């Protein structure tokens, strides 16, 4: 089983929205084989709390235009790691320091990457999936 076309569509739209606000290291992981709750994790980084908040706002606005509404949102007040659950996808926007510390890419390294278009990859390209 792989991520649904709808989940991939939402992930690409969310990645593009994050990229327009200079998010870094944007990646999409197909977690559908490992989780029943969602198909895709989209992970992006911001360099400060204000940027993280702005990226979250842009992602929510972009996906709202596609008819997706957040089921749950956590962490926005602190601005270090914001999780937005849209059902088909879960978006993680992390402060760059927290991204390195928590290393979600390593935790989910068995999950395949979803190929994102160039305009949706963010400032620093893709993150390394290292063990």
PEVEN-V435587 format. One record per helix or strand. SS is the DSSP state (A for helix, B for strand). FROM is the first residue (numbers start at 1). LEN is the number of residues. If there is no record, write none. Layout:
# PEVEN-V435587
((SS;FROM;LEN) (SS;FROM;LEN))
This chain:
# PEVEN-V435587
((A;5;16) (B;24;7) (B;40;7) (A;49;17) (B;72;3) (B;81;5) (B;89;7) (A;96;7) (A;104;4) (B;113;1) (A;118;3))
